[in-house]
Amino acid sequence: MTTVGVLALQGSFNEHMAALRRIGVKGVEIRKAEQLQAVDALIIPGGESTTMAKLAHYHNLFPALREFVSTGKPVWGTCAGLIFLANKAIGQKSGGQELIGGLDCIVNRNFFGSQLQSFETELSVPKLAEEEGGPNGFRGVFIRAPAILEVGPDVEILADCPVPLETKKSIMSVDNGQEEEIVSRERVIVAVRQGNLLGTAFHPELTTDLRWHSLFLKMKKDSSDRCLQRVPTSGTDLEDSLGKRPFDLPIYE
């Protein structure tokens, strides 16, 4: 049976654990490096990226996390987790933060602004619909979210979204030497895939749509032809496989 680790230092790890329960997959909270040896895939959740980095550094997790990425096992970063997986991040706090790396992209931390500027929007996700079925749209929940500014040639873009006017106004009010180039953008990338790595700037775990989790669970390990187990995502199949659902955290409908 597939076991998925969820980095549980801070942030929305409980919500990812709940999503995994809803699709019948065993989730394990990861707080120590040695725990990574027992999981087939890893989710790095959203949260406060600087705090998560400090905790990961304190627990000496970065070497083990980089090693896990290098094995070819699937790794998914949501929001702060996306920042962790990026090869380069800009807009960081003074002193910066340590990154895991692996995703050939440049991420702007908190691109969409503060907590007060969090928003939801309908994203066009034709590739997700092609592989997982369902509608071509997905409700993206952006909470103090990053954005992907540039990607390398091997990175597949899965979703982008328009830059809200309020975001442009916020960027213009900050003198960071990059505002002119960023404000001129009409759209930014918010979901990518590269080999065994998946990154989303938004929070699928806060919705009832489980297709991103299903997509992640089907990602192949580069070093073998084995796929992670595909799990049912329809209500009927879930009831058959799980019986009565356990109590889960509130999610956005």
URVEN-V863167 format. One record per residue. N is the residue number from 1. RES is the residue in three letters. PSI is psi in whole degrees, 0 to 359 (* if undefined). Layout:
BEGIN
n->N res->RES psi->PSI
n->N res->RES psi->PSI
END
This chain:
BEGIN
n->1 res->MET psi->138
n->2 res->THR psi->134
n->3 res->THR psi->125
n->4 res->VAL psi->125
n->5 res->GLY psi->145
n->6 res->VAL psi->117
n->7 res->LEU psi->121
n->8 res->ALA psi->52
n->9 res->LEU psi->323
n->10 res->GLN psi->161
n->11 res->GLY psi->206
n->12 res->SER psi->41
n->13 res->PHE psi->327
n->14 res->ASN psi->321
n->15 res->GLU psi->322
n->16 res->HIS psi->321
n->17 res->MET psi->319
n->18 res->ALA psi->319
n->19 res->ALA psi->319
n->20 res->LEU psi->321
n->21 res->ARG psi->321
n->22 res->ARG psi->337
n->23 res->ILE psi->13
n->24 res->GLY psi->28
n->25 res->VAL psi->140
n->26 res->LYS psi->124
n->27 res->GLY psi->144
n->28 res->VAL psi->128
n->29 res->GLU psi->129
n->30 res->ILE psi->121
n->31 res->ARG psi->348
n->32 res->LYS psi->149
n->33 res->ALA psi->319
n->34 res->GLU psi->338
n->35 res->GLN psi->337
n->36 res->LEU psi->337
n->37 res->GLN psi->341
n->38 res->ALA psi->7
n->39 res->VAL psi->154
n->40 res->ASP psi->343
n->41 res->ALA psi->165
n->42 res->LEU psi->136
n->43 res->ILE psi->129
n->44 res->ILE psi->110
n->45 res->PRO psi->175
n->46 res->GLY psi->164
n->47 res->GLY psi->204
n->48 res->GLU psi->108
n->49 res->SER psi->323
n->50 res->THR psi->317
n->51 res->THR psi->316
n->52 res->MET psi->319
n->53 res->ALA psi->319
n->54 res->LYS psi->318
n->55 res->LEU psi->320
n->56 res->ALA psi->320
n->57 res->HIS psi->318
n->58 res->TYR psi->320
n->59 res->HIS psi->10
n->60 res->ASN psi->45
n->61 res->LEU psi->338
n->62 res->PHE psi->315
n->63 res->PRO psi->318
n->64 res->ALA psi->323
n->65 res->LEU psi->318
n->66 res->ARG psi->321
n->67 res->GLU psi->320
n->68 res->PHE psi->316
n->69 res->VAL psi->319
n->70 res->SER psi->341
n->71 res->THR psi->342
n->72 res->GLY psi->359
n->73 res->LYS psi->146
n->74 res->PRO psi->136
n->75 res->VAL psi->132
n->76 res->TRP psi->126
n->77 res->GLY psi->126
n->78 res->THR psi->131
n->79 res->CYS psi->253
n->80 res->ALA psi->326
n->81 res->GLY psi->325
n->82 res->LEU psi->317
n->83 res->ILE psi->315
n->84 res->PHE psi->320
n->85 res->LEU psi->343
n->86 res->ALA psi->147
n->87 res->ASN psi->335
n->88 res->LYS psi->139
n->89 res->ALA psi->136
n->90 res->ILE psi->169
n->91 res->GLY psi->24
n->92 res->GLN psi->166
n->93 res->LYS psi->165
n->94 res->SER psi->129
n->95 res->GLY psi->344
n->96 res->GLY psi->191
n->97 res->GLN psi->155
n->98 res->GLU psi->143
n->99 res->LEU psi->157
n->100 res->ILE psi->314
n->101 res->GLY psi->176
n->102 res->GLY psi->320
n->103 res->LEU psi->122
n->104 res->ASP psi->77
n->105 res->CYS psi->163
n->106 res->ILE psi->124
n->107 res->VAL psi->138
n->108 res->ASN psi->114
n->109 res->ARG psi->135
n->110 res->ASN psi->37
n->111 res->PHE psi->319
n->112 res->PHE psi->5
n->113 res->GLY psi->197
n->114 res->SER psi->182
n->115 res->GLN psi->323
n->116 res->LEU psi->339
n->117 res->GLN psi->15
n->118 res->SER psi->151
n->119 res->PHE psi->168
n->120 res->GLU psi->146
n->121 res->THR psi->157
n->122 res->GLU psi->123
n->123 res->LEU psi->145
n->124 res->SER psi->120
n->125 res->VAL psi->63
n->126 res->PRO psi->325
n->127 res->LYS psi->320
n->128 res->LEU psi->316
n->129 res->ALA psi->322
n->130 res->GLU psi->319
n->131 res->GLU psi->330
n->132 res->GLU psi->356
n->133 res->GLY psi->187
n->134 res->GLY psi->186
n->135 res->PRO psi->164
n->136 res->ASN psi->355
n->137 res->GLY psi->154
n->138 res->PHE psi->135
n->139 res->ARG psi->106
n->140 res->GLY psi->128
n->141 res->VAL psi->113
n->142 res->PHE psi->116
n->143 res->ILE psi->106
n->144 res->ARG psi->52
n->145 res->ALA psi->153
n->146 res->PRO psi->176
n->147 res->ALA psi->153
n->148 res->ILE psi->122
n->149 res->LEU psi->325
n->150 res->GLU psi->148
n->151 res->VAL psi->154
n->152 res->GLY psi->175
n->153 res->PRO psi->338
n->154 res->ASP psi->5
n->155 res->VAL psi->128
n->156 res->GLU psi->125
n->157 res->ILE psi->123
n->158 res->LEU psi->336
n->159 res->ALA psi->147
n->160 res->ASP psi->174
n->161 res->CYS psi->155
n->162 res->PRO psi->150
n->163 res->VAL psi->118
n->164 res->PRO psi->148
n->165 res->LEU psi->321
n->166 res->GLU psi->327
n->167 res->THR psi->317
n->168 res->LYS psi->319
n->169 res->LYS psi->319
n->170 res->SER psi->318
n->171 res->ILE psi->320
n->172 res->MET psi->336
n->173 res->SER psi->355
n->174 res->VAL psi->124
n->175 res->ASP psi->92
n->176 res->ASN psi->9
n->177 res->GLY psi->356
n->178 res->GLN psi->2
n->179 res->GLU psi->326
n->180 res->GLU psi->315
n->181 res->GLU psi->321
n->182 res->ILE psi->318
n->183 res->VAL psi->333
n->184 res->SER psi->347
n->185 res->ARG psi->138
n->186 res->GLU psi->332
n->187 res->ARG psi->155
n->188 res->VAL psi->157
n->189 res->ILE psi->137
n->190 res->VAL psi->359
n->191 res->ALA psi->133
n->192 res->VAL psi->164
n->193 res->ARG psi->137
n->194 res->GLN psi->109
n->195 res->GLY psi->242
n->196 res->ASN psi->7
n->197 res->LEU psi->138
n->198 res->LEU psi->138
n->199 res->GLY psi->132
n->200 res->THR psi->136
n->201 res->ALA psi->347
n->202 res->PHE psi->183
n->203 res->HIS psi->85
n->204 res->PRO psi->333
n->205 res->GLU psi->348
n->206 res->LEU psi->15
n->207 res->THR psi->172
n->208 res->THR psi->355
n->209 res->ASP psi->113
n->210 res->LEU psi->13
n->211 res->ARG psi->327
n->212 res->TRP psi->322
n->213 res->HIS psi->320
n->214 res->SER psi->318
n->215 res->LEU psi->315
n->216 res->PHE psi->317
n->217 res->LEU psi->344
n->218 res->LYS psi->356
n->219 res->MET psi->136
n->220 res->LYS psi->144
n->221 res->LYS psi->129
n->222 res->ASP psi->326
n->223 res->SER psi->1
n->224 res->SER psi->170
n->225 res->ASP psi->4
n->226 res->ARG psi->132
n->227 res->CYS psi->150
n->228 res->LEU psi->151
n->229 res->GLN psi->132
n->230 res->ARG psi->138
n->231 res->VAL psi->155
n->232 res->PRO psi->144
n->233 res->THR psi->355
n->234 res->SER psi->155
n->235 res->GLY psi->318
n->236 res->THR psi->314
n->237 res->ASP psi->322
n->238 res->LEU psi->319
n->239 res->GLU psi->321
n->240 res->ASP psi->321
n->241 res->SER psi->333
n->242 res->LEU psi->340
n->243 res->GLY psi->221
n->244 res->LYS psi->128
n->245 res->ARG psi->141
n->246 res->PRO psi->166
n->247 res->PHE psi->131
n->248 res->ASP psi->162
n->249 res->LEU psi->158
n->250 res->PRO psi->144
n->251 res->ILE psi->161
n->252 res->TYR psi->132
n->253 res->GLU psi->*
END
